[in-house]
Amino acid sequence: MLLIILWLIQDFLTVLNGGEMHIPGLFMLGLVYNLSFNDSSDVNLRAIWSAFAGGILWDLRWIGIPGFFTLGNVCAVLIFIKIWEAVPPQGHTGFLFFILMEISQIVPPLLPILILAGSTAWNFFLLQQVYSLPAILVTMYLFFKKIQQNLTQGR
């Protein structure tokens, strides 16, 4: 339910600015955040399908050609899963989490730019990365708060 709300907020913010500026991928931030606390292969499979569904909806809503954000979302989730599982739990630090959050914000919008657009789209991409930073920092704050909560509960 949280992912649907994040997708709708992201869509609403895009509508408010008239589609002129790329909004940070709030949907992807929520998806990757949820993955960071779940180790089940069932959860990983649901995350891949959620990334696919969110990407296809975004493509149909804003790009018109299905597949670009879909591929980017699924690739970002797969990158997160592989790296997060490869690193032992002691290595799940804020730096690694920040890098993986940034990857979740770089990969999906980068694919349409590389395939369809020229040099003018890079300005939109760079602005999106600047606007993504506060959203990533809020997500990192929630990540650290959840880790602290888990430590105090003895998990």
C-alpha positions as CSV (number, residue, x, y, z in Angstrom):
1,M,0.0,0.0,0.0
2,L,2.9,2.4,0.8
3,L,4.4,1.8,-2.7
4,I,1.1,2.8,-4.3
5,I,0.8,5.9,-2.2
6,L,4.4,6.8,-3.1
7,W,3.8,6.2,-6.8
8,L,0.7,8.5,-6.6
9,I,2.6,11.2,-4.8
10,Q,5.3,11.1,-7.4
11,D,2.7,11.3,-10.2
12,F,0.9,14.1,-8.5
13,L,4.1,16.1,-8.1
14,T,4.9,15.5,-11.8
15,V,1.4,16.8,-12.7
16,L,1.9,19.9,-10.5
17,N,5.1,20.9,-12.3
18,G,3.6,20.2,-15.7
19,G,6.0,17.4,-16.6
20,E,8.7,20.0,-17.1
21,M,11.0,18.6,-14.5
22,H,11.7,15.0,-13.4
23,I,10.6,14.3,-9.9
24,P,12.7,12.0,-7.7
25,G,11.7,8.4,-7.8
26,L,9.8,8.2,-4.6
27,F,8.4,4.9,-5.6
28,M,11.8,3.4,-6.1
29,L,13.1,4.8,-2.8
30,G,10.2,3.2,-1.0
31,L,10.7,-0.1,-2.8
32,V,14.5,-0.3,-2.1
33,Y,14.0,0.9,1.5
34,N,11.5,-2.0,2.1
35,L,14.0,-4.5,0.6
36,S,16.8,-3.4,3.0
37,F,14.9,-5.0,5.9
38,N,13.7,-8.1,4.2
39,D,15.9,-11.1,3.3
40,S,13.3,-13.4,1.9
41,S,13.4,-14.6,-1.7
42,D,9.6,-14.3,-1.8
43,V,9.9,-10.6,-0.9
44,N,12.6,-10.1,-3.5
45,L,10.4,-11.6,-6.2
46,R,7.5,-9.4,-5.1
47,A,9.8,-6.4,-5.3
48,I,10.9,-7.2,-8.8
49,W,7.3,-7.5,-9.9
50,S,6.4,-4.3,-8.0
51,A,9.3,-2.5,-9.9
52,F,8.0,-3.9,-13.1
53,A,4.4,-2.8,-12.4
54,G,5.4,0.7,-11.2
55,G,7.7,1.2,-14.2
56,I,5.1,0.1,-16.8
57,L,2.5,2.4,-15.3
58,W,5.0,5.3,-15.3
59,D,6.0,4.5,-18.9
60,L,2.4,4.4,-20.0
61,R,1.5,7.6,-18.1
62,W,4.4,9.8,-19.0
63,I,6.6,8.4,-21.7
64,G,4.1,6.5,-23.9
65,I,6.5,3.8,-24.8
66,P,6.3,0.9,-22.3
67,G,9.6,-0.5,-21.2
68,F,12.1,2.3,-20.4
69,F,11.4,3.0,-16.8
70,T,10.2,-0.6,-16.4
71,L,13.7,-1.9,-17.4
72,G,15.4,0.7,-15.3
73,N,13.3,-0.1,-12.2
74,V,13.8,-3.8,-12.5
75,C,17.6,-3.3,-13.1
76,A,17.9,-1.0,-10.0
77,V,16.0,-3.6,-7.8
78,L,18.2,-6.4,-9.1
79,I,21.4,-4.4,-8.5
80,F,20.2,-3.7,-4.9
81,I,19.3,-7.3,-4.2
82,K,22.6,-8.7,-5.5
83,I,24.8,-6.2,-3.7
84,W,22.8,-6.2,-0.5
85,E,22.9,-10.0,-0.3
86,A,26.6,-10.2,-1.3
87,V,27.6,-7.9,1.6
88,P,27.4,-9.4,5.1
89,P,25.0,-7.7,7.6
90,Q,27.9,-6.0,9.3
91,G,28.7,-4.2,6.1
92,H,25.2,-2.8,5.7
93,T,26.4,0.7,6.5
94,G,25.0,4.1,5.7
95,F,27.5,4.6,2.9
96,L,26.4,1.4,1.2
97,F,22.8,2.3,1.7
98,F,23.4,5.8,0.2
99,I,25.2,4.3,-2.8
100,L,22.3,1.9,-3.4
101,M,19.7,4.6,-3.0
102,E,21.6,6.7,-5.5
103,I,21.7,3.8,-8.0
104,S,17.9,3.5,-7.6
105,Q,17.6,7.1,-8.6
106,I,20.2,7.1,-11.5
107,V,19.3,3.9,-13.4
108,P,15.6,4.3,-14.2
109,P,15.7,7.8,-15.7
110,L,19.1,7.2,-17.3
111,L,17.9,4.5,-19.8
112,P,15.3,6.7,-21.6
113,I,17.8,9.5,-21.9
114,L,20.5,7.2,-23.3
115,I,18.0,5.7,-25.8
116,L,15.8,8.5,-26.9
117,A,17.2,11.9,-26.0
118,G,20.2,13.9,-26.8
119,S,22.3,16.4,-24.9
120,T,19.4,18.5,-23.9
121,A,17.9,15.8,-21.7
122,W,21.0,15.7,-19.5
123,N,20.0,19.0,-17.9
124,F,16.7,17.4,-16.8
125,F,18.6,14.4,-15.6
126,L,21.1,16.4,-13.5
127,L,18.3,18.5,-12.0
128,Q,16.5,15.3,-11.0
129,Q,19.6,14.1,-9.3
130,V,19.8,17.3,-7.4
131,Y,16.2,17.1,-6.3
132,S,16.6,13.4,-5.4
133,L,19.2,14.2,-2.8
134,P,16.8,15.4,-0.1
135,A,14.5,12.4,-0.7
136,I,17.5,10.1,-0.3
137,L,18.6,11.9,2.9
138,V,15.1,11.5,4.3
139,T,15.2,7.8,3.4
140,M,18.6,7.4,5.0
141,Y,17.2,9.0,8.2
142,L,14.4,6.5,8.2
143,F,16.9,3.7,7.6
144,F,19.1,4.7,10.6
145,K,16.0,5.2,12.8
146,K,14.8,1.7,11.9
147,I,18.3,0.2,12.6
148,Q,18.4,2.0,15.9
149,Q,14.9,0.7,16.8
150,N,15.9,-2.8,15.8
151,L,19.0,-2.6,18.0
152,T,17.1,-1.4,21.0
153,Q,14.6,-4.3,20.5
154,G,17.4,-6.8,20.3
155,R,16.9,-7.9,16.7
